[in-house]
Amino acid sequence: MNWPSLLQYGVFLLVVIALVKPVGGYMTRVFEGKRTWLDFLLRPLERLIYKLARVDPTLEMNWKQYAVSFVLFGFAGTVLLYLLLRLQHLFPFYAPSYLTTPLSPDLAMNTSVSFATTTTWQAYGGETTMSYFSQLVGLAAQNFLAGAAGLAVGVAFIRGLAREQTDKLGNFWVDLVRSLLWVLLPLSVVASIVLVWQGVPMNFNAYTQATMPGGGSQVIAQGPVAALESIKNLGTNGGGFFNVNGAHPFENPTPFSNFFEMLLIAVLPAAFVNTFGRMTGRLRESWVLLWVMVILFACGLLACGWVEQRGNPRVTREVNQAVMAPQAASVSNLEGKEVRFGIGGSVLTAITTSNGATGSYNSMHDSYTPIGGGVPLANMLLGEIVFGGLGTGLYSVILIALVGLFLAGLMVGRTPEYLGKKIRVTEIKYIMMYTLASPVAVLLMTALAIVTQPGLAGLTTNDGAHGFTEILYAYASSFANNGQNFAGLSANSVFYNVTTAVAMMIGRFGLAIPALALAGSFAMQKRTPASLGTLPAYTFTFGVLVVGTALIVGGLSYFPALALGPIIEHFLMST
């Protein structure tokens, strides 16, 4: 590990931590309906939206009504995007001579589900498949809408822990509108301006036919890149305007833009933990959860950075050490890395995107060393507990904490509780539904792919342990609503378009619904005062319990699969 990389990692985490309090305080004011400096502009627009949509902002919902609204909103977005993509040839800015990848029904379905669930899994190249109109009006719009819907569910979950003896969790449509108008839209405008300053295009220019210095020609797409780039990161979506995503100089021109885009991914989910502490009146408890996230994030950075700097031992053994000793860094694993960012910037992006439910990679993870690629995979398998997506990251880490409290309660023989709310049989059922959804979906889909011909047909580049990892990575990413992939898997087939779409929907709705049900159950309870048998949720012991539970649950669920993939590949590489 070199010092420039360590410095970059340290500065990044310090900036994120420094922004947690002011951004978290702002979101608290937004969702509690308090005054903000944007009210003079946005309040009239908010009232107009409610009037046009015939929404009564004073009418609150129970968890079932909230969940139904969330699911129907996602379904409507999926259908509308599907129709737009299938009919994109009828809309402006369609260039058939350049858009050479056909949008088949299964690919359009997969893409629609992907963007409506914030997964943005892409089995296509953006510049050869999507028109400027489809990118801006279809994909970018869904990035806003799906991201805001996830944030709304997170707010409802917080209310479930904050309220007492009520079945109301707020109004989904109000939370959605306020997430859009007060959080995502203003931040994306500022972020887009910064990215344009750094060199990200924001235009509707025609594709450019460039003549290469050595002869031949190249087609260069431009377009409204900055508009999509800002919200794909802020909304924890991650879909790239171009095929190589954040490695493309039009999406990510400079080391500063790379650092800035990673901040866009991490700051809102991290600050939402502070919002949770403020809305529940439990700031000390929220800081413990944040430090758990930061420590796990730092461990991932150090592990992935170390193995990538160390490189492939088989390559190292073939290098003349006498010649290469003064340039030890040159034996690092630079395959698949963008030279503008090097290993430090590539690893920072790999860890941020895999923890933040945002597949906006800037290097090819398929080319990482087995452990280097295994760290982002493990991050996704842990279930978005480190920052995570908008709203989802918070309730993911809290549900892991509740599993730990339940196990601790079994050991001491008393009913566990969190923030004064009892974890009873009903709550345990919801927690178990949430916890088991991931291994059931990911492992069953992976097993289906490796024992069927359509699944194995996607392994056009690699087989063996690495091929297995490519398939496992695909379903882990789809379920985690992340969207990044190992590029060696050819996923644009009916089999993968359908099965990854199923994994995306389970990862979106199969987790949000139990979380809302749990919030509704907590909201009905009366808060009980802490006793001598209560484990305080603001102590170092509680933090250790959360980390330990996450590692144990993840290990019990996925260690055999990891052993068949990156672990055995590491030992094969080292022999």
Beta strands, then each sheet from edge to edge (+ up, - down):
strand 1: 208-211
strand 2: 217-220
strand 3: 417-418
strand 4: 421-422
sheet 1: 1+ 2-
sheet 2: 3+ 4-
end
